[in-house]
Amino acid sequence: GPKIPVDIDAEPVLGQSIETDGQEFTFTAVSMGNPHCVIYVEDAVNFDLTTWGPKLEVHPLFPRKVNVEFATVKNRGWIDMRVWERGAGPTLACGTGACATLVSSVLNGVSDRAAWVSLKGGDLYIEWNEEDNHVYMTGPAEAVFKGSVSI
C-alpha cells in the first residue's frame, strides 16, 4: 500500500511470499509510521536473526529497507518476537515493532486485539483499539546506556 514502501500490489499486504538466499518466508507488511515486515516462524526466541535479518532488511521488495520482526504466536494473548531493526541490526526491544507484530497478528486472525509481545529486553502489552484505531503500548522504559560526547 501507499503507507508502506513495498513493491507488491496488495492492500493490506498479508501472507505474501518473500525469498532470499534460497529460503522462502511468508510476511505481512505493516506501517507504524515506519515500515515493518512481520514473519511468523516456529521459534522466534532461537531464530537465526543475524543470518536472515540483514538479508531481508535490504530485500529489493523494500526500496527503503525495512524493520524485520520474527514472531511466534504462543496463544491469542502471547507472542514471542525478535527484531532486526532497519539500519541498527538486532535490538533488545522495538516499540513500533511490537505494535506492528500485534497488528499483523490481528490481521492474520492469530491473536486478540490486545496481547503481550515478548521481546529479548522484556514484555510489552499492546492493544489495537477498535474504537479509535490507535495502537497502545504499555511497558517499562529502562536506561540501558549512558554516554557523553566531548567536542
C-alpha positions in Angstrom: 0.0 0.0 0.0 0.9 3.7 -0.2 1.9 3.9 3.5 4.4 1.0 3.3 7.2 1.2 0.7 6.8 -2.3 -0.6 6.7 -3.4 -4.2 3.6 -5.5 -4.0 0.2 -4.6 -5.4 -2.0 -5.6 -2.4 -3.7 -3.9 0.5 -3.2 -5.0 3.1 0.0 -7.0 2.3 -0.9 -10.2 4.1 0.7 -13.6 3.8 2.9 -12.6 0.8 5.9 -14.7 -0.2 9.5 -13.3 0.0 12.6 -15.2 -0.9 16.3 -14.6 -0.1 19.3 -16.9 -0.4 17.1 -19.9 -1.4 14.9 -19.5 1.7 11.3 -18.6 1.4 9.3 -16.7 4.0 5.8 -15.5 4.3 5.4 -12.0 5.5 2.9 -9.3 6.4 3.8 -5.7 5.8 2.6 -3.1 8.4 3.3 0.6 8.7 3.7 2.2 12.2 4.9 5.4 10.5 7.9 3.2 9.6 7.9 0.0 7.5 7.7 -3.4 9.1 7.9 -6.9 7.7 6.4 -9.5 10.2 7.4 -13.1 9.6 6.0 -16.0 11.6 8.5 -18.7 12.5 8.4 -21.9 14.6 10.7 -20.5 17.3 11.3 -16.7 17.3 13.4 -16.9 20.5 16.0 -19.1 19.0 15.6 -17.9 15.4 18.8 -17.1 13.4 18.3 -13.4 13.4 21.8 -12.4 12.3 21.6 -14.6 9.1 18.1 -13.6 7.9 17.6 -10.1 9.4 20.2 -8.3 7.3 19.2 -10.1 4.0 15.5 -9.3 4.5 16.2 -5.7 5.6 17.7 -4.8 2.2 15.5 -7.1 0.1 14.5 -5.5 -3.3 10.8 -5.7 -2.2 11.6 -2.9 0.3 13.1 0.0 -1.6 13.7 2.0 1.6 14.7 -1.0 3.7 12.5 -2.5 6.4 12.4 -3.5 10.0 12.0 -7.3 10.2 10.1 -9.0 13.0 10.3 -12.7 13.5 7.3 -13.8 15.6 5.9 -17.0 17.2 2.3 -16.9 18.4 2.1 -18.9 21.6 -1.6 -18.2 22.1 -4.1 -15.5 21.3 -2.7 -13.3 24.1 1.1 -14.0 23.9 3.5 -13.6 21.0 7.3 -14.1 21.2 9.2 -11.7 18.9 12.7 -10.9 17.9 13.5 -7.8 15.8 16.1 -6.8 13.3 15.8 -3.0 13.1 16.4 -1.1 9.9 19.8 0.4 10.0 20.5 -0.8 13.5 20.5 -4.6 13.5 19.4 -6.8 16.3 17.9 -4.7 19.2 16.6 -5.8 22.6 13.3 -4.2 22.1 11.4 -2.1 19.5 8.1 -0.5 20.4 6.9 0.1 16.9 8.0 -3.5 16.0 5.9 -4.9 18.9 2.9 -2.8 17.7 3.4 -3.9 14.1 3.6 -7.6 15.3 0.3 -7.2 17.2 -1.5 -5.5 14.3 -0.1 -8.2 11.9 -1.3 -10.9 14.2 -4.8 -9.4 14.4 -5.0 -9.0 10.6 -3.9 -12.7 10.2 -6.5 -13.8 12.8 -4.0 -15.4 15.1 -4.2 -13.1 18.1 -6.7 -10.9 20.1 -6.7 -7.2 19.7 -4.8 -6.9 23.0 -1.8 -9.2 23.7 1.6 -9.4 25.3 4.6 -9.2 22.9 7.6 -10.7 24.5 11.0 -9.3 23.4 14.6 -10.0 24.5 14.5 -6.8 26.5 11.2 -7.5 28.2 7.5 -7.9 27.6 5.1 -5.2 26.2 1.3 -5.1 26.4 0.0 -4.0 23.1 -3.6 -3.1 22.3 -5.1 -2.2 18.9 -8.2 -0.2 20.0 -11.2 -0.9 17.8 -12.9 2.4 18.6 -10.2 4.9 17.8 -8.0 2.6 15.6 -4.9 3.6 17.7 -2.3 1.1 19.0 -1.4 1.5 22.6 1.7 0.1 24.2 2.3 -0.5 27.9 5.6 -1.4 29.3 8.7 -0.3 31.2 11.2 2.2 29.9 14.7 1.5 31.1 18.0 3.2 30.6 20.4 0.7 29.0 23.2 3.1 28.1 24.7 6.4 29.2 27.3 8.2 27.2 29.0 11.6 26.8 30.5 13.3 23.8 33.2 15.8 24.1 33.7 18.3 21.2 
